[in-house]
Amino acid sequence: MPMLMGIQAEGSAACYNAWKAGTERITPVSTTTIADSISADMPRDGVRAVRAVRETNGVYLTVGDDEILAAIRDLSRSEAVFAEPAAAAAYAGLVKAVQQGLVKSDETIVCLITGSGLKDIKSAMQVAGEGTRIEPTLDAVRQLKFK
């Protein structure tokens, strides 16, 4: 069984809080995060999530909205993956795990990024800025100069 790592947004970390406290009791939290798809004051299967991480000797980490936005940018630039905030949180957690020495360079890692950035264009624009608008013609595309 692989080690499971739970990643939650700092603004919605009920499972992380229970794991860190050494309990399976999930206490509702007030949620505020850009990653609305993983924002839950009371996760539906929080006990199972905490238990699964514990049973695999895994860890929970939290990531801030700024780390999530950086992950959206980095995934798009280096992997051509356009992730929405909740999906990018997984990668932001992996980055943090590497920084904290929780992941070794010889380990095989699976990072699940399932949500398309098309679900949350507003967040993507925070990272990329306003898009370039051109006429819908092939000539306009050919004349476009990319930075």
N, C-alpha and C positions, 0 to 999 in steps of 0.2 A: 504494500500500500504506500503510495507516495505521501510525502508530507504535504498537508494542505496549509495554505496561508490565506487568511481572511483579510481583505482590505476594505476599510470603510472610510467614508468621508468624515473629517473631523467634526463637521456639523451634524452628523447623524451616526453616532457610534455606540449604539446600545449593546451590540454583541461584543465589540472591543472592550467596553467598560466591564461587562460580566466576566470576560476572559481574564482581563487584567486583575480583577478583584478575586479571581479564583473560585467563582461561583457559576452556576448555570441559571441563576435568577436574572432574568432580563427586566431591567427597569426602564420604563418609557423615558425618552429624551425629547426635548424640543429640537426640531430639525431646521437647520439653515445651511444649505449647500447648493452650489451650482449644479451638482449631480442629482437632479430631481428623481431620476429613475431608481436610485438606491437610497432615497431619502425616506426613512420610515421611523416614526417615533416608537413604534413597537413592532419589530420584525415578526412576520408570521411564524417562521420556524427558527427563531433565534436560538432556542435551546439546542436544537439539532445542529445548528451551525457551530455553536461554541463547542459542543461535544465532539463533532467531527474533527475540528482543529486540534483539540486536546488529544483525542485518541490516535492521531497521526503524528504526535509530537510537533505540531505546527505552531504557528504564531499568528497573532492579529497585529495589524498595523493600521494607523490612520494617516490619511493624506489631506492636506488643505486644498482649498479651491485653487490657489496659485500653483500648486504642484499638479493638479488635474489639468489646468489650462496649459502648463508647460508640456505635459504628456501629450495633449492633443497636437500641439505644434511639433514635438519631436517625432511622434509616430507618423505624422503626415510627411515630414521632411525625409526621414531616414527609411521608412518602411512602406510608404505610399498607402497608409491605412488612415482613413478618415473616421475617427472615433468620436462618438458623443461623450459627454463628460463622465457618465457612470461607467462606460466601457473603458475610457482612458484612465480611470481611477485604478484599474488593475495594473496597468503599466506603471503608473506613478508609484504604486506600492512596490512593484518589482525594483524600480530605481532606488527607492528608499531601503529596501532589503539588501541590495548590493552595497549601498553606502554604509549600512550598519554591519556588514560582514555576515549577514544571515544566509547569503547565497554564495556558494563557491564557484569559481570559474569552470570547474570540471563537471558541474551538475547539469542535468537535463531539466529544463524549465518549460512548463506550458503556461502561457499567459492568455487567458480567455478574454477576447475583446469582441463582443458580440453586437454592440449597438452602433449603428451608422451615424456619422456626424450630421446627416441630413435630418435627423430627429431634432437637432438643436442648433440651427444655423446661427442664432444669436450668440451662443458661446463661441462658436468657431470664428465669428467675426471679431470677438474680443481678442483672439489670438492673431488672426490674419489681417484684420482691418477691412475696410470697404473694398469690394471687388472692383475690377476694371470693367467698365461697360463699353461695349463696341457694337457696331451694327452687325446684324446676323448674316454676314456674308463671308465667303472664303477669302476675299480680298482683304477685308478688315482683319481677319485672323493673321494673314500673311504679313500685314503691315505692323502688327503688334510687336513691340519690343519688350521682352521680359527682363526683369531685374535680376 
